[in-house]
Amino acid sequence: MTYYFRLPVIIRLFLTVILLMCLFGFTIHLIEPVHFPTIFEGIWWAFVTGSTVGYGDFVPLSTLGKVIGITLILAGGGLVTFYMATISAATIKKEQDIIKGDIAFKGRDHIVFIGWNERTRQLLEMMKTYQKKDTFVLIDHTLKKFPHKEHACHFVRGDSTSDETLKKANIQQAAYAIITADPAKKEHEADQASILTTVAIKGNSPDIHIVTEILTKEQVSNAKRAGATTVIRSNDFMGTLFYQEIFRVSTVQPFDLLIKILATQQFSSVGMPETLFDQTFLDATTAFVSEERLLIGLIRNNEIWMNPPFQTPLKKEDKLLLLTPLN
């Protein structure tokens, strides 16, 4: 009996309805075995009567049978109605809890986004376009409600530095964490918040890949020490774009071009293939074009050489930089 009362309310109500209907079905079978020749037909009548459907295919004829039917309508009908109302209320509450971010995420190998802003929204749109199989979780403390159906993302409301919030997002089983800078804070404060979030995530999931956005240059090293796998220096990136736009000498707009490239292509690096040892950069370019990959540079002695002269000889220890289409 103690175990019964530990069950969820909906389960208890369901079991009570089943037990009550079986009891009434068995009773009517005993009272009127001619009109209810089997226990199953008695149970069928109990469910039909108790739910107020009333097909009329089985009806009690004796006075005692009709009394049993009245009792079933009064007791069973109210119980079934209460059961259905409880299910409806629980469904609505579940929906509201999802919208408000009160439901814990149970999946794994997902991508966790920290902070809801325009960058996060655009990144989600790109993810849905190119990475349709991935599952996304958003952690944010400013949103009161989140349109999860519109963005196909599980929302967890809370402080991203809190262990409780991170556990609700199942950060221990996540594959990536993307930390965006808070646009409502000053740059230095936003960086401090991002670094603190990085520390909290790394403490809960040591092996997770963390991408952290940092606004000020002097905080980059702190973000790496905190556990960030990759640091995105968004201000440096935007400063370079502004410079390119101001001093461009052609009609090509670098911002639009770069956005188009990043939306449809991805950068990668590969070790030097044995077939290209002692060959030139031009030979390597020709080899990768046949694979629909564009060779744009190489890494030598930890230095990046973008678009080197075609006759540059390649070395065994070089790494090649490629531009390939997104899957």
C-alpha positions as protocol buffer text, in pm:
chain_id: "A"
residue {
  index: 1
  type: MET
  ca { x: 0 y: 0 z: 0 }
}
residue {
  index: 2
  type: THR
  ca { x: 288 y: 237 z: 79 }
}
residue {
  index: 3
  type: TYR
  ca { x: 435 y: 171 z: -266 }
}
residue {
  index: 4
  type: TYR
  ca { x: 98 y: 254 z: -425 }
}
residue {
  index: 5
  type: PHE
  ca { x: 88 y: 602 z: -270 }
}
residue {
  index: 6
  type: ARG
  ca { x: 445 y: 668 z: -389 }
}
residue {
  index: 7
  type: LEU
  ca { x: 334 y: 632 z: -749 }
}
residue {
  index: 8
  type: PRO
  ca { x: 255 y: 944 z: -959 }
}
residue {
  index: 9
  type: VAL
  ca { x: -104 y: 1066 z: -931 }
}
residue {
  index: 10
  type: ILE
  ca { x: -190 y: 980 z: -1292 }
}
residue {
  index: 11
  type: ILE
  ca { x: -63 y: 622 z: -1251 }
}
residue {
  index: 12
  type: ARG
  ca { x: -259 y: 581 z: -927 }
}
residue {
  index: 13
  type: LEU
  ca { x: -577 y: 711 z: -1089 }
}
residue {
  index: 14
  type: PHE
  ca { x: -528 y: 484 z: -1389 }
}
residue {
  index: 15
  type: LEU
  ca { x: -483 y: 176 z: -1172 }
}
residue {
  index: 16
  type: THR
  ca { x: -784 y: 275 z: -961 }
}
residue {
  index: 17
  type: VAL
  ca { x: -1003 y: 313 z: -1271 }
}
residue {
  index: 18
  type: ILE
  ca { x: -892 y: -26 z: -1405 }
}
residue {
  index: 19
  type: LEU
  ca { x: -952 y: -196 z: -1070 }
}
residue {
  index: 20
  type: LEU
  ca { x: -1293 y: -33 z: -1024 }
}
residue {
  index: 21
  type: MET
  ca { x: -1413 y: -123 z: -1373 }
}
residue {
  index: 22
  type: CYS
  ca { x: -1295 y: -483 z: -1336 }
}
residue {
  index: 23
  type: LEU
  ca { x: -1474 y: -506 z: -1001 }
}
residue {
  index: 24
  type: PHE
  ca { x: -1803 y: -377 z: -1144 }
}
residue {
  index: 25
  type: GLY
  ca { x: -1766 y: -600 z: -1452 }
}
residue {
  index: 26
  type: PHE
  ca { x: -1709 y: -910 z: -1239 }
}
residue {
  index: 27
  type: THR
  ca { x: -2000 y: -819 z: -1010 }
}
residue {
  index: 28
  type: ILE
  ca { x: -2250 y: -771 z: -1293 }
}
residue {
  index: 29
  type: HIS
  ca { x: -2139 y: -1102 z: -1443 }
}
residue {
  index: 30
  type: LEU
  ca { x: -2217 y: -1277 z: -1114 }
}
residue {
  index: 31
  type: ILE
  ca { x: -2555 y: -1104 z: -1076 }
}
residue {
  index: 32
  type: GLU
  ca { x: -2676 y: -1149 z: -1435 }
}
residue {
  index: 33
  type: PRO
  ca { x: -2477 y: -1435 z: -1592 }
}
residue {
  index: 34
  type: VAL
  ca { x: -2735 y: -1476 z: -1871 }
}
residue {
  index: 35
  type: HIS
  ca { x: -2711 y: -1119 z: -2006 }
}
residue {
  index: 36
  type: PHE
  ca { x: -2337 y: -1096 z: -1922 }
}
residue {
  index: 37
  type: PRO
  ca { x: -2213 y: -1447 z: -2006 }
}
residue {
  index: 38
  type: THR
  ca { x: -1840 y: -1363 z: -1965 }
}
residue {
  index: 39
  type: ILE
  ca { x: -1639 y: -1148 z: -1729 }
}
residue {
  index: 40
  type: PHE
  ca { x: -1494 y: -959 z: -2025 }
}
residue {
  index: 41
  type: GLU
  ca { x: -1841 y: -852 z: -2142 }
}
residue {
  index: 42
  type: GLY
  ca { x: -1914 y: -735 z: -1790 }
}
residue {
  index: 43
  type: ILE
  ca { x: -1593 y: -530 z: -1788 }
}
residue {
  index: 44
  type: TRP
  ca { x: -1680 y: -392 z: -2132 }
}
residue {
  index: 45
  type: TRP
  ca { x: -2019 y: -279 z: -2001 }
}
residue {
  index: 46
  type: ALA
  ca { x: -1852 y: -121 z: -1695 }
}
residue {
  index: 47
  type: PHE
  ca { x: -1612 y: 84 z: -1909 }
}
residue {
  index: 48
  type: VAL
  ca { x: -1884 y: 193 z: -2152 }
}
residue {
  index: 49
  type: THR
  ca { x: -2119 y: 290 z: -1869 }
}
residue {
  index: 50
  type: GLY
  ca { x: -1856 y: 447 z: -1645 }
}
residue {
  index: 51
  type: SER
  ca { x: -1726 y: 665 z: -1927 }
}
residue {
  index: 52
  type: THR
  ca { x: -2087 y: 772 z: -2007 }
}
residue {
  index: 53
  type: VAL
  ca { x: -2053 y: 650 z: -2367 }
}
residue {
  index: 54
  type: GLY
  ca { x: -2352 y: 415 z: -2333 }
}
residue {
  index: 55
  type: TYR
  ca { x: -2354 y: 193 z: -2642 }
}
residue {
  index: 56
  type: GLY
  ca { x: -2649 y: -4 z: -2506 }
}
residue {
  index: 57
  type: ASP
  ca { x: -2525 y: -342 z: -2634 }
}
residue {
  index: 58
  type: PHE
  ca { x: -2524 y: -474 z: -2274 }
}
residue {
  index: 59
  type: VAL
  ca { x: -2772 y: -351 z: -2010 }
}
residue {
  index: 60
  type: PRO
  ca { x: -2869 y: -493 z: -1670 }
}
residue {
  index: 61
  type: LEU
  ca { x: -3229 y: -616 z: -1644 }
}
residue {
  index: 62
  type: SER
  ca { x: -3267 y: -705 z: -1277 }
}
residue {
  index: 63
  type: THR
  ca { x: -3330 y: -450 z: -1005 }
}
residue {
  index: 64
  type: LEU
  ca { x: -3002 y: -532 z: -833 }
}
residue {
  index: 65
  type: GLY
  ca { x: -2821 y: -504 z: -1168 }
}
residue {
  index: 66
  type: LYS
  ca { x: -2970 y: -159 z: -1225 }
}
residue {
  index: 67
  type: VAL
  ca { x: -2863 y: -53 z: -875 }
}
residue {
  index: 68
  type: ILE
  ca { x: -2511 y: -167 z: -961 }
}
residue {
  index: 69
  type: GLY
  ca { x: -2536 y: 39 z: -1283 }
}
residue {
  index: 70
  type: ILE
  ca { x: -2645 y: 350 z: -1091 }
}
residue {
  index: 71
  type: THR
  ca { x: -2357 y: 304 z: -848 }
}
residue {
  index: 72
  type: LEU
  ca { x: -2117 y: 266 z: -1139 }
}
residue {
  index: 73
  type: ILE
  ca { x: -2244 y: 586 z: -1303 }
}
residue {
  index: 74
  type: LEU
  ca { x: -2209 y: 783 z: -980 }
}
residue {
  index: 75
  type: ALA
  ca { x: -1875 y: 641 z: -871 }
}
residue {
  index: 76
  type: GLY
  ca { x: -1705 y: 529 z: -1189 }
}
residue {
  index: 77
  type: GLY
  ca { x: -1823 y: 817 z: -1406 }
}
residue {
  index: 78
  type: GLY
  ca { x: -1687 y: 1075 z: -1163 }
}
residue {
  index: 79
  type: LEU
  ca { x: -1361 y: 886 z: -1129 }
}
residue {
  index: 80
  type: VAL
  ca { x: -1312 y: 857 z: -1507 }
}
residue {
  index: 81
  type: THR
  ca { x: -1392 y: 1227 z: -1553 }
}
residue {
  index: 82
  type: PHE
  ca { x: -1146 y: 1318 z: -1279 }
}
residue {
  index: 83
  type: TYR
  ca { x: -884 y: 1095 z: -1441 }
}
residue {
  index: 84
  type: MET
  ca { x: -928 y: 1263 z: -1782 }
}
residue {
  index: 85
  type: ALA
  ca { x: -921 y: 1610 z: -1622 }
}
residue {
  index: 86
  type: THR
  ca { x: -600 y: 1518 z: -1438 }
}
residue {
  index: 87
  type: ILE
  ca { x: -437 y: 1404 z: -1763 }
}
residue {
  index: 88
  type: SER
  ca { x: -540 y: 1727 z: -1936 }
}
residue {
  index: 89
  type: ALA
  ca { x: -408 y: 1940 z: -1650 }
}
residue {
  index: 90
  type: ALA
  ca { x: -80 y: 1744 z: -1640 }
}
residue {
  index: 91
  type: THR
  ca { x: -36 y: 1783 z: -2017 }
}
residue {
  index: 92
  type: ILE
  ca { x: -92 y: 2159 z: -1999 }
}
residue {
  index: 93
  type: LYS
  ca { x: 146 y: 2189 z: -1702 }
}
residue {
  index: 94
  type: LYS
  ca { x: 410 y: 1988 z: -1887 }
}
residue {
  index: 95
  type: GLU
  ca { x: 380 y: 2220 z: -2187 }
}
residue {
  index: 96
  type: GLN
  ca { x: 406 y: 2526 z: -1964 }
}
residue {
  index: 97
  type: ASP
  ca { x: 710 y: 2384 z: -1783 }
}
residue {
  index: 98
  type: ILE
  ca { x: 883 y: 2322 z: -2118 }
}
residue {
  index: 99
  type: ILE
  ca { x: 814 y: 2678 z: -2232 }
}
residue {
  index: 100
  type: LYS
  ca { x: 937 y: 2820 z: -1900 }
}
residue {
  index: 101
  type: GLY
  ca { x: 1252 y: 2604 z: -1904 }
}
residue {
  index: 102
  type: ASP
  ca { x: 1173 y: 2400 z: -1592 }
}
residue {
  index: 103
  type: ILE
  ca { x: 1214 y: 2054 z: -1749 }
}
residue {
  index: 104
  type: ALA
  ca { x: 1550 y: 1874 z: -1732 }
}
residue {
  index: 105
  type: PHE
  ca { x: 1701 y: 1745 z: -2055 }
}
residue {
  index: 106
  type: LYS
  ca { x: 1758 y: 1367 z: -2068 }
}
residue {
  index: 107
  type: GLY
  ca { x: 1940 y: 1325 z: -2401 }
}
residue {
  index: 108
  type: ARG
  ca { x: 2312 y: 1298 z: -2472 }
}
residue {
  index: 109
  type: ASP
  ca { x: 2572 y: 1411 z: -2730 }
}
residue {
  index: 110
  type: HIS
  ca { x: 2384 y: 1739 z: -2764 }
}
residue {
  index: 111
  type: ILE
  ca { x: 2504 y: 2097 z: -2817 }
}
residue {
  index: 112
  type: VAL
  ca { x: 2449 y: 2343 z: -2532 }
}
residue {
  index: 113
  type: PHE
  ca { x: 2413 y: 2715 z: -2609 }
}
residue {
  index: 114
  type: ILE
  ca { x: 2472 y: 2966 z: -2330 }
}
residue {
  index: 115
  type: GLY
  ca { x: 2278 y: 3292 z: -2366 }
}
residue {
  index: 116
  type: TRP
  ca { x: 1992 y: 3386 z: -2599 }
}
residue {
  index: 117
  type: ASN
  ca { x: 2083 y: 3663 z: -2844 }
}
residue {
  index: 118
  type: GLU
  ca { x: 2092 y: 3728 z: -3217 }
}
residue {
  index: 119
  type: ARG
  ca { x: 2414 y: 3527 z: -3262 }
}
residue {
  index: 120
  type: THR
  ca { x: 2259 y: 3225 z: -3092 }
}
residue {
  index: 121
  type: ARG
  ca { x: 1943 y: 3255 z: -3300 }
}
residue {
  index: 122
  type: GLN
  ca { x: 2137 y: 3268 z: -3627 }
}
residue {
  index: 123
  type: LEU
  ca { x: 2360 y: 2979 z: -3519 }
}
residue {
  index: 124
  type: LEU
  ca { x: 2052 y: 2769 z: -3442 }
}
residue {
  index: 125
  type: GLU
  ca { x: 1912 y: 2843 z: -3787 }
}
residue {
  index: 126
  type: MET
  ca { x: 2239 y: 2733 z: -3949 }
}
residue {
  index: 127
  type: MET
  ca { x: 2252 y: 2421 z: -3732 }
}
residue {
  index: 128
  type: LYS
  ca { x: 1899 y: 2323 z: -3834 }
}
residue {
  index: 129
  type: THR
  ca { x: 1995 y: 2368 z: -4201 }
}
residue {
  index: 130
  type: TYR
  ca { x: 2327 y: 2182 z: -4207 }
}
residue {
  index: 131
  type: GLN
  ca { x: 2326 y: 1962 z: -3892 }
}
residue {
  index: 132
  type: LYS
  ca { x: 1969 y: 1832 z: -3882 }
}
residue {
  index: 133
  type: LYS
  ca { x: 2049 y: 1529 z: -3665 }
}
residue {
  index: 134
  type: ASP
  ca { x: 2194 y: 1727 z: -3375 }
}
residue {
  index: 135
  type: THR
  ca { x: 1999 y: 1810 z: -3059 }
}
residue {
  index: 136
  type: PHE
  ca { x: 2026 y: 2156 z: -2903 }
}
residue {
  index: 137
  type: VAL
  ca { x: 1980 y: 2285 z: -2549 }
}
residue {
  index: 138
  type: LEU
  ca { x: 1965 y: 2656 z: -2457 }
}
residue {
  index: 139
  type: ILE
  ca { x: 2056 y: 2789 z: -2113 }
}
residue {
  index: 140
  type: ASP
  ca { x: 1945 y: 3145 z: -2042 }
}
residue {
  index: 141
  type: HIS
  ca { x: 1840 y: 3334 z: -1728 }
}
residue {
  index: 142
  type: THR
  ca { x: 1670 y: 3632 z: -1895 }
}
residue {
  index: 143
  type: LEU
  ca { x: 1396 y: 3458 z: -2092 }
}
residue {
  index: 144
  type: LYS
  ca { x: 1067 y: 3390 z: -1914 }
}
residue {
  index: 145
  type: LYS
  ca { x: 928 y: 3186 z: -2203 }
}
residue {
  index: 146
  type: PHE
  ca { x: 1092 y: 3028 z: -2505 }
}
residue {
  index: 147
  type: PRO
  ca { x: 920 y: 2935 z: -2835 }
}
residue {
  index: 148
  type: HIS
  ca { x: 1068 y: 2583 z: -2841 }
}
residue {
  index: 149
  type: LYS
  ca { x: 851 y: 2467 z: -3132 }
}
residue {
  index: 150
  type: GLU
  ca { x: 973 y: 2753 z: -3352 }
}
residue {
  index: 151
  type: HIS
  ca { x: 1342 y: 2695 z: -3281 }
}
residue {
  index: 152
  type: ALA
  ca { x: 1344 y: 2318 z: -3209 }
}
residue {
  index: 153
  type: CYS
  ca { x: 1560 y: 2367 z: -2900 }
}
residue {
  index: 154
  type: HIS
  ca { x: 1517 y: 2246 z: -2543 }
}
residue {
  index: 155
  type: PHE
  ca { x: 1514 y: 2545 z: -2307 }
}
residue {
  index: 156
  type: VAL
  ca { x: 1659 y: 2542 z: -1955 }
}
residue {
  index: 157
  type: ARG
  ca { x: 1605 y: 2861 z: -1757 }
}
residue {
  index: 158
  type: GLY
  ca { x: 1869 y: 2948 z: -1499 }
}
residue {
  index: 159
  type: ASP
  ca { x: 2218 y: 3073 z: -1422 }
}
residue {
  index: 160
  type: SER
  ca { x: 2475 y: 2905 z: -1648 }
}
residue {
  index: 161
  type: THR
  ca { x: 2732 y: 2910 z: -1365 }
}
residue {
  index: 162
  type: SER
  ca { x: 2504 y: 2708 z: -1137 }
}
residue {
  index: 163
  type: ASP
  ca { x: 2569 y: 2335 z: -1106 }
}
residue {
  index: 164
  type: GLU
  ca { x: 2196 y: 2272 z: -1074 }
}
residue {
  index: 165
  type: THR
  ca { x: 2121 y: 2451 z: -1402 }
}
residue {
  index: 166
  type: LEU
  ca { x: 2403 y: 2272 z: -1584 }
}
residue {
  index: 167
  type: LYS
  ca { x: 2280 y: 1936 z: -1456 }
}
residue {
  index: 168
  type: LYS
  ca { x: 1929 y: 2017 z: -1585 }
}
residue {
  index: 169
  type: ALA
  ca { x: 2090 y: 2068 z: -1925 }
}
residue {
  index: 170
  type: ASN
  ca { x: 2268 y: 1731 z: -1877 }
}
residue {
  index: 171
  type: ILE
  ca { x: 2602 y: 1900 z: -1942 }
}
residue {
  index: 172
  type: GLN
  ca { x: 2787 y: 1582 z: -1839 }
}
residue {
  index: 173
  type: GLN
  ca { x: 2658 y: 1405 z: -2153 }
}
residue {
  index: 174
  type: ALA
  ca { x: 2686 y: 1704 z: -2390 }
}
residue {
  index: 175
  type: ALA
  ca { x: 2929 y: 1709 z: -2683 }
}
residue {
  index: 176
  type: TYR
  ca { x: 2974 y: 2087 z: -2721 }
}
residue {
  index: 177
  type: ALA
  ca { x: 2908 y: 2403 z: -2521 }
}
residue {
  index: 178
  type: ILE
  ca { x: 2885 y: 2737 z: -2703 }
}
residue {
  index: 179
  type: ILE
  ca { x: 2923 y: 3039 z: -2474 }
}
residue {
  index: 180
  type: THR
  ca { x: 2821 y: 3372 z: -2632 }
}
residue {
  index: 181
  type: ALA
  ca { x: 2905 y: 3708 z: -2478 }
}
residue {
  index: 182
  type: ASP
  ca { x: 2619 y: 3882 z: -2298 }
}
residue {
  index: 183
  type: PRO
  ca { x: 2531 y: 4192 z: -2509 }
}
residue {
  index: 184
  type: ALA
  ca { x: 2358 y: 4355 z: -2210 }
}
residue {
  index: 185
  type: LYS
  ca { x: 2686 y: 4382 z: -2016 }
}
residue {
  index: 186
  type: LYS
  ca { x: 2998 y: 4590 z: -2063 }
}
residue {
  index: 187
  type: GLU
  ca { x: 3275 y: 4412 z: -2251 }
}
residue {
  index: 188
  type: HIS
  ca { x: 3493 y: 4345 z: -1946 }
}
residue {
  index: 189
  type: GLU
  ca { x: 3195 y: 4222 z: -1741 }
}
residue {
  index: 190
  type: ALA
  ca { x: 3073 y: 4006 z: -2030 }
}
residue {
  index: 191
  type: ASP
  ca { x: 3414 y: 3841 z: -2058 }
}
residue {
  index: 192
  type: GLN
  ca { x: 3425 y: 3773 z: -1684 }
}
residue {
  index: 193
  type: ALA
  ca { x: 3081 y: 3610 z: -1703 }
}
residue {
  index: 194
  type: SER
  ca { x: 3189 y: 3398 z: -2003 }
}
residue {
  index: 195
  type: ILE
  ca { x: 3507 y: 3284 z: -1825 }
}
residue {
  index: 196
  type: LEU
  ca { x: 3315 y: 3197 z: -1508 }
}
residue {
  index: 197
  type: THR
  ca { x: 3067 y: 2994 z: -1715 }
}
residue {
  index: 198
  type: THR
  ca { x: 3358 y: 2817 z: -1885 }
}
residue {
  index: 199
  type: VAL
  ca { x: 3500 y: 2719 z: -1545 }
}
residue {
  index: 200
  type: ALA
  ca { x: 3161 y: 2590 z: -1427 }
}
residue {
  index: 201
  type: ILE
  ca { x: 3105 y: 2381 z: -1740 }
}
residue {
  index: 202
  type: LYS
  ca { x: 3458 y: 2239 z: -1736 }
}
residue {
  index: 203
  type: GLY
  ca { x: 3416 y: 2145 z: -1371 }
}
residue {
  index: 204
  type: ASN
  ca { x: 3099 y: 1948 z: -1449 }
}
residue {
  index: 205
  type: SER
  ca { x: 3221 y: 1794 z: -1774 }
}
residue {
  index: 206
  type: PRO
  ca { x: 3602 y: 1783 z: -1810 }
}
residue {
  index: 207
  type: ASP
  ca { x: 3598 y: 1631 z: -2161 }
}
residue {
  index: 208
  type: ILE
  ca { x: 3344 y: 1862 z: -2324 }
}
residue {
  index: 209
  type: HIS
  ca { x: 3447 y: 2082 z: -2620 }
}
residue {
  index: 210
  type: ILE
  ca { x: 3387 y: 2446 z: -2514 }
}
residue {
  index: 211
  type: VAL
  ca { x: 3373 y: 2736 z: -2758 }
}
residue {
  index: 212
  type: THR
  ca { x: 3385 y: 3071 z: -2573 }
}
residue {
  index: 213
  type: GLU
  ca { x: 3330 y: 3416 z: -2719 }
}
residue {
  index: 214
  type: ILE
  ca { x: 3565 y: 3678 z: -2573 }
}
residue {
  index: 215
  type: LEU
  ca { x: 3538 y: 4051 z: -2647 }
}
residue {
  index: 216
  type: THR
  ca { x: 3859 y: 4193 z: -2500 }
}
residue {
  index: 217
  type: LYS
  ca { x: 4202 y: 4074 z: -2611 }
}
residue {
  index: 218
  type: GLU
  ca { x: 4354 y: 4061 z: -2263 }
}
residue {
  index: 219
  type: GLN
  ca { x: 4096 y: 3803 z: -2147 }
}
residue {
  index: 220
  type: VAL
  ca { x: 4174 y: 3548 z: -2420 }
}
residue {
  index: 221
  type: SER
  ca { x: 4447 y: 3377 z: -2220 }
}
residue {
  index: 222
  type: ASN
  ca { x: 4222 y: 3363 z: -1912 }
}
residue {
  index: 223
  type: ALA
  ca { x: 3947 y: 3194 z: -2115 }
}
residue {
  index: 224
  type: LYS
  ca { x: 4194 y: 2930 z: -2233 }
}
residue {
  index: 225
  type: ARG
  ca { x: 4319 y: 2875 z: -1879 }
}
residue {
  index: 226
  type: ALA
  ca { x: 3958 y: 2839 z: -1765 }
}
residue {
  index: 227
  type: GLY
  ca { x: 3914 y: 2544 z: -2001 }
}
residue {
  index: 228
  type: ALA
  ca { x: 3792 y: 2687 z: -2331 }
}
residue {
  index: 229
  type: THR
  ca { x: 3885 y: 2457 z: -2619 }
}
residue {
  index: 230
  type: THR
  ca { x: 3836 y: 2737 z: -2873 }
}
residue {
  index: 231
  type: VAL
  ca { x: 3819 y: 3112 z: -2813 }
}
residue {
  index: 232
  type: ILE
  ca { x: 3625 y: 3328 z: -3059 }
}
residue {
  index: 233
  type: ARG
  ca { x: 3755 y: 3685 z: -3063 }
}
residue {
  index: 234
  type: SER
  ca { x: 3451 y: 3852 z: -3216 }
}
residue {
  index: 235
  type: ASN
  ca { x: 3577 y: 4210 z: -3176 }
}
residue {
  index: 236
  type: ASP
  ca { x: 3904 y: 4129 z: -3357 }
}
residue {
  index: 237
  type: PHE
  ca { x: 3704 y: 3966 z: -3634 }
}
residue {
  index: 238
  type: MET
  ca { x: 3470 y: 4265 z: -3674 }
}
residue {
  index: 239
  type: GLY
  ca { x: 3761 y: 4512 z: -3660 }
}
residue {
  index: 240
  type: THR
  ca { x: 3930 y: 4332 z: -3950 }
}
residue {
  index: 241
  type: LEU
  ca { x: 3607 y: 4337 z: -4149 }
}
residue {
  index: 242
  type: PHE
  ca { x: 3568 y: 4710 z: -4097 }
}
residue {
  index: 243
  type: TYR
  ca { x: 3925 y: 4764 z: -4218 }
}
residue {
  index: 244
  type: GLN
  ca { x: 3865 y: 4550 z: -4527 }
}
residue {
  index: 245
  type: GLU
  ca { x: 3544 y: 4739 z: -4607 }
}
residue {
  index: 246
  type: ILE
  ca { x: 3701 y: 5083 z: -4571 }
}
residue {
  index: 247
  type: PHE
  ca { x: 4011 y: 5012 z: -4781 }
}
residue {
  index: 248
  type: ARG
  ca { x: 3878 y: 4766 z: -5038 }
}
residue {
  index: 249
  type: VAL
  ca { x: 3985 y: 4839 z: -5394 }
}
residue {
  index: 250
  type: SER
  ca { x: 3718 y: 4636 z: -5576 }
}
residue {
  index: 251
  type: THR
  ca { x: 3340 y: 4620 z: -5596 }
}
residue {
  index: 252
  type: VAL
  ca { x: 3339 y: 4295 z: -5396 }
}
residue {
  index: 253
  type: GLN
  ca { x: 3206 y: 4354 z: -5044 }
}
residue {
  index: 254
  type: PRO
  ca { x: 3425 y: 4147 z: -4806 }
}
residue {
  index: 255
  type: PHE
  ca { x: 3159 y: 4123 z: -4534 }
}
residue {
  index: 256
  type: ASP
  ca { x: 2891 y: 3977 z: -4761 }
}
residue {
  index: 257
  type: LEU
  ca { x: 3146 y: 3750 z: -4929 }
}
residue {
  index: 258
  type: LEU
  ca { x: 3282 y: 3617 z: -4599 }
}
residue {
  index: 259
  type: ILE
  ca { x: 2935 y: 3558 z: -4456 }
}
residue {
  index: 260
  type: LYS
  ca { x: 2845 y: 3362 z: -4770 }
}
residue {
  index: 261
  type: ILE
  ca { x: 3164 y: 3155 z: -4745 }
}
residue {
  index: 262
  type: LEU
  ca { x: 3118 y: 3075 z: -4377 }
}
residue {
  index: 263
  type: ALA
  ca { x: 2751 y: 2984 z: -4431 }
}
residue {
  index: 264
  type: THR
  ca { x: 2822 y: 2732 z: -4707 }
}
residue {
  index: 265
  type: GLN
  ca { x: 3188 y: 2626 z: -4659 }
}
residue {
  index: 266
  type: GLN
  ca { x: 3406 y: 2509 z: -4373 }
}
residue {
  index: 267
  type: PHE
  ca { x: 3780 y: 2538 z: -4306 }
}
residue {
  index: 268
  type: SER
  ca { x: 3987 y: 2227 z: -4235 }
}
residue {
  index: 269
  type: SER
  ca { x: 4351 y: 2125 z: -4213 }
}
residue {
  index: 270
  type: VAL
  ca { x: 4514 y: 1798 z: -4318 }
}
residue {
  index: 271
  type: GLY
  ca { x: 4860 y: 1654 z: -4292 }
}
residue {
  index: 272
  type: MET
  ca { x: 5080 y: 1642 z: -4599 }
}
residue {
  index: 273
  type: PRO
  ca { x: 4989 y: 1339 z: -4819 }
}
residue {
  index: 274
  type: GLU
  ca { x: 5286 y: 1125 z: -4920 }
}
residue {
  index: 275
  type: THR
  ca { x: 5201 y: 1181 z: -5287 }
}
residue {
  index: 276
  type: LEU
  ca { x: 5270 y: 1554 z: -5244 }
}
residue {
  index: 277
  type: PHE
  ca { x: 5610 y: 1530 z: -5073 }
}
residue {
  index: 278
  type: ASP
  ca { x: 5857 y: 1767 z: -5244 }
}
residue {
  index: 279
  type: GLN
  ca { x: 5582 y: 1893 z: -5477 }
}
residue {
  index: 280
  type: THR
  ca { x: 5478 y: 2258 z: -5519 }
}
residue {
  index: 281
  type: PHE
  ca { x: 5177 y: 2444 z: -5384 }
}
residue {
  index: 282
  type: LEU
  ca { x: 5037 y: 2447 z: -5741 }
}
residue {
  index: 283
  type: ASP
  ca { x: 5059 y: 2066 z: -5763 }
}
residue {
  index: 284
  type: ALA
  ca { x: 4871 y: 2034 z: -5433 }
}
residue {
  index: 285
  type: THR
  ca { x: 4607 y: 2284 z: -5548 }
}
residue {
  index: 286
  type: THR
  ca { x: 4543 y: 2082 z: -5862 }
}
residue {
  index: 287
  type: ALA
  ca { x: 4522 y: 1756 z: -5665 }
}
residue {
  index: 288
  type: PHE
  ca { x: 4260 y: 1887 z: -5422 }
}
residue {
  index: 289
  type: VAL
  ca { x: 4047 y: 2057 z: -5689 }
}
residue {
  index: 290
  type: SER
  ca { x: 3962 y: 1713 z: -5828 }
}
residue {
  index: 291
  type: GLU
  ca { x: 3821 y: 1629 z: -5481 }
}
residue {
  index: 292
  type: GLU
  ca { x: 3610 y: 1950 z: -5477 }
}
residue {
  index: 293
  type: ARG
  ca { x: 3830 y: 2095 z: -5202 }
}
residue {
  index: 294
  type: LEU
  ca { x: 4001 y: 2430 z: -5239 }
}
residue {
  index: 295
  type: LEU
  ca { x: 4357 y: 2465 z: -5108 }
}
residue {
  index: 296
  type: ILE
  ca { x: 4395 y: 2817 z: -4964 }
}
residue {
  index: 297
  type: GLY
  ca { x: 4716 y: 2800 z: -4762 }
}
residue {
  index: 298
  type: LEU
  ca { x: 4943 y: 2599 z: -4536 }
}
residue {
  index: 299
  type: ILE
  ca { x: 5074 y: 2593 z: -4180 }
}
residue {
  index: 300
  type: ARG
  ca { x: 5452 y: 2581 z: -4140 }
}
residue {
  index: 301
  type: ASN
  ca { x: 5636 y: 2620 z: -3809 }
}
residue {
  index: 302
  type: ASN
  ca { x: 5306 y: 2728 z: -3643 }
}
residue {
  index: 303
  type: GLU
  ca { x: 5274 y: 3012 z: -3894 }
}
residue {
  index: 304
  type: ILE
  ca { x: 4982 y: 3040 z: -4136 }
}
residue {
  index: 305
  type: TRP
  ca { x: 5073 y: 3109 z: -4500 }
}
residue {
  index: 306
  type: MET
  ca { x: 4765 y: 3219 z: -4689 }
}
residue {
  index: 307
  type: ASN
  ca { x: 4776 y: 3188 z: -5068 }
}
residue {
  index: 308
  type: PRO
  ca { x: 5155 y: 3141 z: -5093 }
}
residue {
  index: 309
  type: PRO
  ca { x: 5327 y: 3158 z: -5437 }
}
residue {
  index: 310
  type: PHE
  ca { x: 5234 y: 2860 z: -5655 }
}
residue {
  index: 311
  type: GLN
  ca { x: 5598 y: 2752 z: -5685 }
}
residue {
  index: 312
  type: THR
  ca { x: 5643 y: 2726 z: -5307 }
}
residue {
  index: 313
  type: PRO
  ca { x: 5793 y: 2380 z: -5234 }
}
residue {
  index: 314
  type: LEU
  ca { x: 5599 y: 2172 z: -4983 }
}
residue {
  index: 315
  type: LYS
  ca { x: 5761 y: 2007 z: -4683 }
}
residue {
  index: 316
  type: LYS
  ca { x: 5670 y: 1684 z: -4507 }
}
residue {
  index: 317
  type: GLU
  ca { x: 5582 y: 1858 z: -4180 }
}
residue {
  index: 318
  type: ASP
  ca { x: 5349 y: 2114 z: -4344 }
}
residue {
  index: 319
  type: LYS
  ca { x: 4975 y: 2114 z: -4284 }
}
residue {
  index: 320
  type: LEU
  ca { x: 4743 y: 2214 z: -4566 }
}
residue {
  index: 321
  type: LEU
  ca { x: 4450 y: 2452 z: -4518 }
}
residue {
  index: 322
  type: LEU
  ca { x: 4140 y: 2361 z: -4715 }
}
residue {
  index: 323
  type: LEU
  ca { x: 3797 y: 2506 z: -4786 }
}
residue {
  index: 324
  type: THR
  ca { x: 3528 y: 2238 z: -4829 }
}
residue {
  index: 325
  type: PRO
  ca { x: 3147 y: 2250 z: -4872 }
}
residue {
  index: 326
  type: LEU
  ca { x: 2933 y: 2197 z: -4564 }
}
residue {
  index: 327
  type: ASN
  ca { x: 2758 y: 1861 z: -4556 }
}
